[in-house]
Amino acid sequence: MITRISHAAFIVKDVDRSLHFYSRVLGFKKLYELAGEAKGVKFKSVYLQISRNQFLELFPGGTTESPWGMQKIGFSHLCLEVDNLDESVDQMRANGIPFLIPPCIGQDRTRLFWVEDPDGNKIEFMQFQPDSMQVQFSQ
């Protein structure tokens, strides 16, 4: 039985720049680095802890950017649940992170905003409300 999403992984252009964003700005804890080979391809990765059993894995060395779009098949965005959206908004402003979508109430009645990481990956921050559709439909 599947119990949760364990981790998401991004291929990044500049791992130091990404580590600064995810560790210093968002507060993820760097746990460890891996290096190995899979199917003849050498790799390195950095593992970051988001919460108790949820992680983000960064693979350095990306060279090709992919345009984002709502018709593009594949990854769209990472959504992070927060317990205080106002604190997250203040954190983004204090670090000079621009909003793609400023703080608002979404169609699903959650409080949210969107930003980008240094490689343009979209990140949504979401705080559930008692009338949020996720809360109402996941009883």
C-alpha positions, 0 to 999 in steps of 0.5 A: 500500500502506498502511504505518501510521496517520499521525494521529488527530484530535480536536475539542476544547473548549479547545485550551490545556487539550488542548495542556497534556495532550498536550504537557506531560503526554504529551510530544507535540511541537507542530509547527505550526498550520493555518487554512483553509476546506474546503467552506465551513467555516473551520477551525483545527488544531494538529498534534502529533508522537507519534513519528517519523511519527505525529501527533495533530491537534487541532481547537479549538471543539468544543461538543457532547459525545458519550457514550462507550459500547461500543455506540456506533458510531464512535471508541472510544479511542486506544492508545499503545504505550510501551516502559516502562509503569512510567514512563508510570504514574509520569508519570500519577501525577505529573500527577494523571491518574486511571486509568480502568483501573489498570495490569494485564495485559490479556486479550491479555497486554499490560501496559496502563492507561487514562486520559482526556484533558481532553475525555473521550477514552479513551487506552490505554497498552500495552506489548507482552510476548513472550507478547502476542497482538499479538507472537505473531500478527504474525510 
